[in-house]
Each structure stands twice: as C-alpha cells, then as structure tokens.
Amino acid sequence: MKLIVKTTVSLGVLCLTAGAAFADCGISAGSVRILSNDFDVLKVVADGAKECASGTVTVTSNLTTEHKNLQVPALTISPAEYTVAVVANGSIAPLLSADLIRPLDDLVAQYGQDLLPSQLIKLDGKTVAVAFSGNSQHLFYRKDILEQAGIAPPTSYEDVLAAAKTIRDKGILQYPLAAADKPGWDLGAEFVNMYLGTGAEFFEPGSAKLAINSEAGLKTLEMMKALTAYMPPDYMTYDADEMKAAFLSGTVAMMDGWGSYSNSVIGADVADQTVATNTVLAAAPTFNGGTIPAAALWWDGFAIAKNISDEDAAASFQAMAHAIRPEVATANPDVAPWLLKGYQPGPSAAGVIATATAGARPYPMLPYMGLLHTALSDEIGDYLQGSKSEQQTLDDVTAAYNASAQQGGFVTQ
C-alpha cells in the first residue's frame, strides 16, 4: 500500500467546555463505541463524546493501554466492535494496511465546520483521521546559563554545538548537553528526529525500499556523534526520563526533551525553581543549513471504522467532533497541546507549538517504519561508542532493515 502523509500539524485548536451531562449534538440515532489509549487528554475527549448520549444515541468507551493489540481484531469483525479508533502516527498504520478505516471527507464536509485543514490526516489525498492534540521533542534551554556565557538562544544544532563549547570553555558547565541516547527506542528516535531535519525521505517514493544510506544519513550520524562530546561520559545510559532528571538537577543547559513532560520542568511545583523559572521551551533546532525543525511531530486523533453502518459512522464522527470542539481546549488548556481552532497555548505547550508552526514533519505512519526504527535502535550504539564508521553503521542498518522487511513481505531480495 502506498502510504503518503501530507500533514502539517500546526498547533492551534481544542476546546471542550464543561456543560450539561447531555449535549445537543444534532445526532438523531446511532451507536458510538470508542477504543483508545488511556491518558489525560483521551479521557477528556471520551467524556466529551459521552455528552452526546441520548435516548436514541449510545456512547461507550474503552480506554486501555492494550488498545494497539485490540484494534485490528476488533475492527476486523463485521460489524466492528468499536466505531471509533483513537490513533496516533504509529498506531494507525496497521488499520490502514488492513483497510479497516473509512475515508472521512464526506463526514468532514457535513460535520467538520470547526476543523482546521492541518488537523486532517491524509493518505493519497483522502482524509483518514482527524488529529486533535500533538507532541514532539523540542529544545529546552537555561536562559540564565546562556546569558552568563553571553550566548544568544540557539536555533540550529550548529548553534547548540557552538553554545556548548562556549559554556564549557568559560567553566560554567563541563557537560552542558544531554540527549536520550540509550540504545532502544530512544536512540532510534534521536536519529529519526535529526534525519527529519534534513528534509530527506526515509524510503524511496511509493516503496518500502530504504533511502537513508545517503549523504543525509551520514550527516545525521555525524551530528549525533558531535553532540556527545558535550555530554556526560555515561550519556548512553540516558533515556528520556534520565535526560529530564539531569536537566532538573541543574547540570544540563540544553536538551531536546518531550513537550508532554514540559510542565514537570517549568511548573510551580518543580523542586528547583531556579531551573523552572529559567527554562525556555523553544522550537527544535534546525540542522545542516535547513529550515525544518529536527524533530518528529506526533499527533493523536480519531479514525472511523469501516465495518459499521453509515448511521453509526455519522453519529460517531459527530460525537467526536463535539468532543474536540474549540471550547474544550479553553476549558482544559494544560491537558495537551491541542491542535484545535482558537487554542491559546499555555507556557508548557510553547515548545511543541513552536516546533509545529515552524514546519516540523510528522513521524511517518508507514507499516514498515517500525522495522527501520528497530534497526536504528540496534545498530547506532556501536557507532556512537567509536567502534564503527558512519558508512558501516548505515550499511548495517540497511542490512538489518532489509532482513525484517523481506520477512514481512514489504520488499523482495
């Protein structure tokens, strides 16, 4: 299947105002059955959809961390067990591959008046999901340390390297940088983020054939290695949480951290308010002279099952549109960086918003992207530790990916 995502997720809108237990959602009849992951923003959305329940409309939800294991079998039966699948970049791919969700353009035209074009997740020109919240990794920096060093806020990774050198040379911090370079998913994500900043594609157009064994791939590895010169010697033990802990300890001046935990770095309840009040959340840096933030943009959204009646599909879309109307973001501004119309982001969303509006590219929603991510996770560590060259690393990643992709039937020998 040719999977082409044309999504510029610019954070902008979410609102779900608290109101009566039942709202007039304009739904005459139908059954709405929601399957989703289980975290705060999804609870807000599910509760909003339930406001549309009435004597002729039923709305139920199953919020579970096992949703990815349930969604394909649950939507394969006819009628599908659930009418709505709450999805993200990574979890929508199996549903697309199995042809289990329906195009939404007709429902968007009828009931999507409050949706922004940037919320519409498209595959080959057809809307397959509607995004309502976003996340990304982005730059966290200590303005007090940069001011002490006489450094302007960095906007590129080349700036980050120069800033780190100045901070070290002036004796302010020996190891001013941190990254989530622990082998596993985090390390793979570091490559994906940096590579996205080159503007290059991961795969050849319309194909599962890998395209990272290139100048863009080499430049990505070189920058990842260059940054480690300003990290603690045990930098390869840092996952995203360890990186955040180092930043909160005051020993790190700059990191590329997750927007989803930004409030735990800058919030009023942070133990060290010197760190909290001096931390600035900015767009992810650019890379190699480009203008695209070197970060993957993630979204959460909803898709409508294919194996259900048109009545249930319409009811489900209307209920979900009600659940993500602009008022919801106004009532819940700190739950997530909403992607909805009129959303006014709070301080904790600033970095994700800046990264998205600067044109960050979404994490590819391709069925074979996970195979590449695993290969990156397994093969890059040796390079960072100095036992392999850039070219050998890319060759090894390619070989590992090709073996998995052949086994999965995505490429042939």
N, C-alpha and C positions, 0 to 999 in steps of 0.2 A: 504494500500500500504506500502510495506517495503521500508523505505527511509533510506539509509545508505550513509553518505557523507564521502568520503575519500579524503580530501583536505588539503594539507599542503601549505598554501599560503605564499610563501616566496617572499618578495617584490623584484622585480627585473627588470621590463622592461616596458617602454612605450615611444613611440615616434611618433609624427605626425608633420612632417616638413611642414611649410608653403610652398606652391608651386603654381602651376598654378591652375586656377579655376577648371579645369577638369584634372584629372589624368588618366593615362593609367592603369586601374586596372585589365585589362585582362578579362573583362566581356563583352560577346558578346550581351546579351539581358537579360531583366528581370525588375521586379519592386521591389524596396526596400522601405518598409514602416516601419518607426521606431516609437515605442512608448516608452517613458522614463520619468523618473522624471526630474525635472528642477533645476540643479545646475551646477557649472562651468565646472567640468570635463566632464559631459554629453554633454554640449554644444560643447566642443572641439571634442568629439567623433562624434557627429552628423554632425558637419561641415566637419570633415574628411571623413565621409561616402559620403557626398554630392559631394566631389571631383570626385567620380566615375560616376556621371551622364554623360550621353552622348545622342546622337541621338536615341540610342536603349535601353538605361537604364534610368529609372526614379528613383530618390531618394527623398523621402519626410520624414519629421519627425514631431512628436507631442510631445513636451517637456512640461509636465504638472504635477503639484503636485497631480493631481487626477488619476495618471496612475494606481495605485493599484485597484481603483474602475472600471477602464475601461478595464483592460487587459483580464479578464476572458470572459465577453460577447463579446469583440472584437475579441478574438481568437477562440471563440466557433463557430461562423458562418463559412460557407464554400463558397467561400474562405475567410480566415481570413482577417479582416480589416487591420491588421498590419502583416508584415512578420518577424519583429524583436521586441522582448520584452527585454528592458533593465531591468535587475532584480538584486536583492541582496538576501542575505541569507533568509530574512524574506518574500520577495515578490514572490519568485519562487515557494514556496510550493503549493499555490492554482493551479498554472499551471500544476505542476506535478500531483497533485491529480486528476485533471480533464483530464489528458492525452492530453494536448493542445500544448506540445512542442515536437520536434523530437530529437532523438539521433543524435549526431554530429560527431561521429567517422569517418564516411566516408568523410565528408567535412573537418575535421581536417587533414586527411591523404592527401587529394588533395590540400588544400589551406592553411594549418596551419603551414607552414615551420618555421615561426618566433615565434610560440607559445612555451612557456615553459610547461613542464609537470605539474608544480604547478599551472598553470592557468586553467587547465581542471577540471571542477566541475563534479564529477561522482556520479551516482546513480546506485547501483547494478552493478558496473563495466562499465557502459556506460556513455559517456560524454553527459551531458545535458545542459551545459552552459560553456562559456569562460569568466573568470574573467580578468579584466584589471586594476582595482585600488582597494586599500584596505584602511581599517581604523581600529582602535582599541583604547581602552583606555590603557594608559601606564603610567609609573612613570615620573612625573615632580619633580625635587628636586632643592633646592637652594644650590649650591656648597659653597657659601660664609658662609652660616649658618652652614653647616656640617663641614666646615674647622674650623670655630670658636669654634665649640663644640668638635673638634678632632675626628670626626666620619668618617669612610670610607663609600663610597656610598653603600646604602643598595641594596641587590639583592633578598631578601626574605621578606615576611611580618613579619617574626620574627625579621629580621634586622630592619625593619621600626619601630616596636614597641620599640625595644631597643634604636634606634636613637631618637625617640620621647621622651622617658624617659630622656635621657641624655640632650637633648635640654631644656626640662622643668627644670630638676634638676639644670642646670647651669644658669637658669634665663634668657635664651635668648628669648624664646617664651613660653607663657603659653599653647597655643593651636597650636602645630606645624603641625597638620594633618587636612585634610578636605576630605570629600567624598560626593558623590551625594546620600545621604540617604533620600531624600524627598520621602514620600510614593507616589507610582505611578510607572511609567515605570522605572525611575532611580533606585529606591530601588530594584526592581526586577532584574535589570541589575547588581547591585552590588553583589547579591547572585550568579547570573549566572557566573560572572567573577571569583569569588573566587572558586566556585564549579568546574569550568573547570580546575583549577589548581590542583585539587586532582587526576585528571585522570579518575575519575569515570564517568559512563554514567548517563544521566538523566532518561532514560527509559530502561526497560528490552529489551534485543536484539530482534528485529523483532516485537516489540509490542509497544502499547501506554501505557502500564502499568508503572506507576511511580516507579522510583528506588532511589529517593533522600532521602527517610526515612531510613537513614543508618548512619553508622559512618562518612562517608564523608559529609553527610548533617549536622550532629551535629558539626563536626569540622569547617565547613564553617560558621555556625551561631556563634560559639564561637569566631572565629577570627574577624568577623564583629563587634561583641559587644566589644571585647578587644580594637579595634582601636578607638572606640568612646570615650574612656577615655581621649584621647588627642585631642579631637575636641571641638569647642565652644559649650556652652550649647544649642544653637539653631540649632545644626547640622542637625536636621531632617527637617529644612526648606530649606536645600541646595539641589538644583538640579544641573545639570552640569554647567549651566551658573553662578549660585551663587557661586559655588565652585571655578570656574575660577576667578570670581571677587575678592574673598577672597585672592586667591594666588597673583593676580596682586596688591592688596593693601599692600602686604608685610607682612601680618600677618600669613602666612602659609609657612611652609618649604617643605612640601611634599604632593602630591596629585596624584591620579590616574585619569588623565584627557584624553580628546579625542585628538587624533592626528590631527583631522580635524580643531581644533582651535589652534594648537600649534604656528602657525605663529603670531597669535594675542597675544601670550605671549612672544615670543622671538624676534619679528620683530623690525626693526629700528624705526617704528612709535609708539611703545608702550610708553605710557606716562612716566612710571618709568623705566628708562634704568638700574637702579640698579637691578631690578627684571629681566629684559630681558637678560642682559648680564651675569647674574649669574645663570640662569636657565639651567639645563641639562635635556635633554629628553633621557630616558633610557627605557629598556625593562620593561614590567610589572613584578613585583616581583613574585617569586615562593611562594609556600605555603606548610606547613606541611611536610617539608623534600623532596618535589617533585622537579622535574626539568622542569615542564611545566609552562610557564607564566600563572598567574591567570588573564586571560583576554580573552574575546571573540574576535576572528578575524572576521571582516566583509569584504565583498567584493562586488564590483559592477561589473556586467558583462552582457553578452547578451545571449539570447536563440533565437532559430528559431522556428517559428510557425509550427505546424503540418499540419494544414488545408490549405496548399498552394501548388502550383506546384513545382516540382523539379527544374525547371528553376529559379523560384523566390527564392527558398531556396538557391541555389548555388550563385545567384547574391547577395543575402543578406549577406551570410557568407563572400564572397569575399570583399564586400564593408566594412563590419565591420572589417575584418582582415586588410584592408588598413587603416582604421581609428585608429587602435591601433598598428600600426607597430612601431618598436623601435624609429624611428626618432621623433615621436610625443612627447615622454617623454623628449627628448633632447630639443625640442622647447618649452615645457611647463613644466619645472621641478617642479614648485611650485604649480601647479593646484591640484595635488593629489599625494599620494604615489603610483606611478604606479607599476604594477605587471609585467612589460614587460622586455624582454631581453635587457640587456645592460643599464638599467636605473641606473643613478648615482643620488642617493637621495640628495636633499639639506638638510640644517640643520633642517628644520621644519618636515621632514619625518623621522628623525633618530629614534624616539621612536617607531613608527609603524614598521619600518624595523627591529629594534632590537627584538621587540616582535614576529614578524612573523618568523624571521630566527631562533629564539630560540625554535620554535615548538608550538606556540600558537594554540589552537584548534578553529575551526570556530563555530560561533553561529549556532546551529542546524537548518537545513532547513526542519523542520518537521511540518506538518499541525496542530499538537496539541501543539507545543512548545509555541505558543501564549497563550494558556489556562493556561499552567504552569506559564508563566511569569506574567500573571494577578493574579494568586493565590498567588505567591510570593509577588507581589506588595501590595496586600491587607492584608496579614497576618503577615509580618515580623515586621512591625512598633511597634506593641504591645510588641514584644519580646525585641526590642532594648530599649524600654522605661521601661522595667523591670516588665511588668505585666504578662508575660508568660515565661515558661521554653523553652529550646531548643526542647525537645521532644514534648511538647504540640504544639509548633509552626509547627514542621514538620507534626504532626498529622492533624493540621488544614489546612495546605497547601494541604496535600493529600486529605482530605475530599472535599475541595473546587475544586481542580482539577478534582477529580473523578466525581463530580456532573456535571461539564461542559463537561467533556469528554464523559460521558454517554449520555448527551443531544445531543452531536454532533455525536454520533454513533461510537466513537473511541474505547470505552471499554464497556463491559457489567457488570452488577452488580455481 
